[in-house]
């Protein structure tokens, strides 16, 4: 039998649970001088979107894009969808997704589905204020210059362009069947990856974005839940697939309160033998998951594991 689950628990420490929703969209863009256009959109067309998250620019947590989305199934007569949106779908009853991307910019805005988190291998849509009534469906295989897609699958639903804001609303089938597009996959399983999303923008003519870029791995299909429910789901899934678990505890460590601190706790193979019922000396141990232990004193957010020859 392979002993295949380790539950790591630092007392008084909480670990990241990969939630994509939590902050209210009204709280995005905290450094913005004038949020009137954005706030007006939130109170109007923004109410049609079920989910949202913020994609920060690299190195600037308060700069980036606000992303909103709703995934629609195969009901062509969905009464909750605006009629102009419903008739815009490309392929009849195929499942589709509706995005809105908001940014502080005066020139252009791009958004896309990425293969690995960068531009290469991405499927993207570009809106340019110099040609405001259409969007460009583009992709990138090599280099840094996107190419126009032979088949257009991104559809422009609406754009709000006012007072230094671009709010782009587009729709696309989840899987277009086009080899120049990237499918948007069901990322709800907790131990699979999320969809990797990218965005870029500029104030002049469409071109090099410089530092105006953001990327994030987002679980588009996951239902909103608080941290306690998410942790419970992780434990249930691990317990259903693993042969056992051990607890990695740092009982003698006091967490500093005034700065980010990294603390290393090492558990040897002998430590695992001492804890794990059913593990026989000499058996290999495969780590298949790390489940956090949440307490009322949780203060920190990240954990990593690294194997050693011990």
C-alpha positions in Angstrom: 0.0 0.0 0.0 1.2 3.4 -0.9 0.7 6.0 1.8 -0.4 8.9 -0.3 -1.8 11.9 1.7 0.0 14.3 4.0 -2.1 17.0 5.7 0.1 19.9 6.7 -1.0 22.0 9.6 0.9 24.9 11.2 -0.9 25.9 14.3 -2.4 29.4 14.0 -1.6 29.5 10.3 -4.1 29.5 7.4 -3.0 28.6 3.9 -4.2 29.9 0.5 -7.3 28.0 -0.7 -7.4 29.5 -4.2 -10.6 31.5 -3.9 -11.3 33.8 -6.8 -14.2 35.7 -5.3 -14.4 37.6 -2.1 -13.6 41.3 -2.5 -16.6 43.4 -3.6 -16.1 44.9 -7.1 -16.9 48.3 -5.7 -13.6 48.0 -3.9 -11.5 47.4 -7.0 -9.3 50.3 -8.4 -8.7 51.8 -5.0 -6.3 54.4 -6.4 -8.7 55.6 -9.1 -9.5 59.4 -8.9 -12.8 59.2 -10.7 -14.7 55.9 -10.6 -18.0 57.4 -11.8 -18.1 55.5 -15.1 -17.1 52.2 -13.5 -19.6 52.5 -10.6 -22.4 53.5 -13.0 -21.7 50.4 -15.1 -21.7 48.2 -12.0 -25.1 49.5 -11.0 -26.5 48.9 -14.5 -25.1 46.3 -17.0 -22.8 45.0 -14.3 -25.7 43.4 -12.4 -26.1 40.8 -15.2 -22.8 39.1 -14.3 -22.7 36.3 -11.7 -19.0 36.2 -10.9 -16.0 38.6 -10.7 -12.4 38.9 -9.7 -9.5 41.4 -10.0 -6.4 40.7 -12.1 -3.6 42.9 -10.8 -0.8 44.2 -12.9 2.6 42.8 -12.2 4.1 44.6 -9.2 1.1 46.9 -8.8 -1.6 45.4 -6.7 -4.1 48.3 -7.2 -3.6 48.5 -10.9 -5.1 46.0 -13.3 -8.4 44.9 -14.7 -11.7 43.9 -13.1 -13.1 40.8 -14.7 -16.8 39.7 -14.7 -18.3 36.6 -16.2 -21.4 34.4 -16.5 -21.5 31.0 -18.0 -24.6 30.0 -19.9 -25.7 26.4 -20.6 -27.7 25.1 -23.6 -31.0 26.9 -22.9 -31.5 29.2 -25.9 -34.5 30.9 -24.2 -32.8 31.8 -21.0 -35.0 34.7 -19.7 -32.3 36.1 -17.5 -30.1 37.0 -20.6 -30.6 40.3 -22.4 -32.1 39.7 -25.8 -29.2 41.4 -27.6 -26.8 39.0 -25.8 -28.9 35.9 -26.5 -29.0 36.4 -30.3 -25.3 37.0 -30.4 -24.2 33.5 -29.7 -22.2 31.9 -32.4 -23.3 28.3 -32.4 -26.9 27.7 -31.4 -27.2 25.8 -28.1 -23.5 25.2 -27.4 -22.5 26.4 -23.9 -21.0 29.9 -23.9 -19.5 32.5 -21.6 -20.1 36.2 -21.3 -17.1 38.4 -20.1 -16.8 42.0 -19.1 -13.4 43.5 -18.6 -13.0 46.9 -17.0 -9.8 49.0 -17.0 -8.5 52.5 -16.7 -7.3 53.3 -20.2 -8.1 55.6 -23.1 -6.8 53.7 -26.1 -7.3 49.9 -26.4 -7.9 46.8 -24.3 -7.1 43.1 -24.9 -8.2 40.0 -23.0 -7.5 36.4 -23.6 -7.3 32.7 -22.7 -3.7 31.6 -22.2 -2.0 28.3 -22.6 0.5 28.7 -19.8 0.0 32.2 -18.4 1.8 34.3 -21.0 1.0 35.5 -24.5 2.4 32.5 -26.4 -0.3 30.0 -27.2 -3.1 32.4 -26.3 -6.5 33.2 -27.8 -7.4 36.8 -27.4 -9.9 39.6 -28.3 -8.7 43.2 -28.9 -10.8 46.3 -28.8 -9.4 49.6 -30.2 -10.9 53.0 -29.7 -9.9 53.9 -33.3 -12.3 51.2 -34.6 -14.9 51.1 -31.7 -17.7 49.2 -33.4 -15.8 45.9 -33.7 -13.3 43.6 -32.0 -10.4 41.6 -33.4 -10.3 37.9 -32.8 -6.6 37.1 -32.5 -4.1 34.4 -31.5 -0.4 34.0 -30.9 1.7 30.9 -31.4 5.3 32.3 -31.6 6.9 35.7 -31.1 5.1 38.7 -29.7 2.8 39.8 -32.5 -0.8 38.4 -32.4 -2.3 37.2 -35.7 -5.9 37.7 -36.8 -7.9 34.5 -36.5 -9.2 33.0 -39.7 -12.6 32.3 -38.0 -14.1 34.9 -35.8 -15.6 33.6 -32.5 -15.3 36.5 -30.1 -18.4 38.7 -30.3 -18.7 42.3 -29.2 -21.7 42.8 -27.0 -21.2 46.3 -25.6 -18.4 48.7 -24.8 -18.4 51.6 -22.4 -15.7 54.1 -23.3 -15.9 57.3 -21.1 -13.8 59.4 -18.7 -10.7 57.3 -18.9 -12.5 53.9 -18.7 -12.9 51.0 -21.1 -15.4 48.4 -20.1 -15.5 45.7 -22.8 -18.3 43.1 -22.9 -17.7 40.1 -25.2 -19.1 36.5 -25.6 -17.7 33.3 -26.9 -18.5 29.6 -27.0 -16.7 27.6 -24.3 -15.2 25.3 -27.0 -15.4 26.7 -30.5 -13.7 23.7 -32.2 -11.3 26.2 -33.9 -7.6 25.1 -33.6 -6.7 28.8 -33.4 -8.8 29.2 -30.3 -8.3 27.9 -26.8 -11.2 25.9 -25.2 -12.4 27.2 -21.8 -12.6 24.1 -19.7 -14.5 23.1 -16.6 -12.0 23.9 -13.8 -14.3 23.1 -10.9 -12.3 20.0 -9.7 -10.2 21.3 -6.8 -7.0 19.5 -7.7 -6.9 20.5 -11.4 -5.7 23.9 -12.7 -7.9 26.9 -13.3 -8.2 28.7 -16.7 -5.2 31.0 -17.3 -6.3 34.5 -18.3 -4.4 37.5 -19.5 -5.1 41.1 -20.3 -3.2 44.1 -21.6 -4.2 47.7 -22.4 -2.9 51.1 -23.5 -3.7 54.8 -23.8 -2.5 55.4 -27.4 -2.9 53.4 -30.6 -2.9 49.6 -30.3 0.6 48.3 -29.8 3.2 47.5 -27.1 1.5 47.4 -23.7 4.7 47.8 -21.6 3.9 47.3 -18.0 0.1 47.5 -18.6 -0.5 43.8 -18.4 -2.1 41.4 -16.0 -2.5 37.6 -15.8 -4.2 35.3 -13.4 -5.3 31.7 -13.0 -9.0 31.8 -12.3 -11.5 29.1 -11.6 -14.3 30.2 -13.9 -16.7 27.3 -13.0 -16.2 27.2 -9.3 -19.2 28.3 -7.2 -18.5 31.0 -4.6 -17.9 29.7 -1.1 -16.3 30.8 2.0 -12.9 29.5 3.2 -14.4 27.0 5.7 -16.6 25.3 3.1 -13.7 25.2 0.6 -11.4 23.5 3.2 -14.1 21.0 4.0 -14.4 20.1 0.3 -10.7 19.7 0.1 -10.6 17.3 3.0 -13.5 15.3 1.6 -11.9 14.9 -1.7 -8.5 13.9 -0.3 -10.1 11.4 2.2 -11.9 9.7 -0.6 -8.8 9.1 -2.7 -5.8 8.8 -0.3 -4.6 5.8 1.8 -4.0 7.9 4.9 -2.6 11.1 6.3 -0.2 12.6 8.8 -0.3 16.1 10.4 2.7 18.3 10.1 2.7 20.6 13.1 4.9 23.5 14.2 3.8 23.7 17.8 6.8 25.5 19.2 6.9 28.4 16.6 5.5 31.8 17.4 4.2 33.7 14.4 5.5 37.3 14.1 2.8 39.9 13.9 4.6 42.8 12.1 6.3 41.3 8.9 6.2 38.5 6.4 8.3 35.6 7.7 9.1 32.2 6.2 9.4 29.3 8.5 10.6 25.8 7.6 9.4 22.7 9.3 11.0 19.4 8.3 9.4 16.0 8.7 11.6 13.0 8.0 10.5 9.6 6.7 10.9 8.3 10.2 8.4 11.0 11.4 5.9 9.7 8.8 6.4 6.1 10.0 5.8 7.2 13.6 2.4 8.8 12.7 1.1 6.8 9.8 -0.9 3.7 10.6 -0.5 1.1 7.8 2.8 2.5 6.4 5.5 -0.1 6.4 9.1 0.8 6.5 10.6 0.9 3.0 7.4 1.8 1.3 7.4 4.8 -1.0 5.3 7.8 0.0 3.5 9.9 -2.6 2.2 13.3 -1.7 -1.1 13.8 -3.5 -2.5 16.8 -1.6 -2.0 19.4 1.2 -5.1 20.3 3.2 -5.0 23.3 5.5 -6.2 23.2 9.1 -8.2 26.4 9.7 -8.4 27.9 13.2 -9.9 31.2 14.6 -6.3 32.5 14.9 -5.4 32.1 11.2 -3.1 34.8 10.0 -1.0 33.7 7.1 -1.8 32.5 3.6 0.8 30.4 1.8 2.5 27.0 2.2 4.9 25.1 0.1 6.4 21.7 0.3 9.8 20.5 -0.8 11.1 16.9 -0.7 14.6 16.1 0.6 16.7 13.0 0.6 15.8 12.4 4.2 
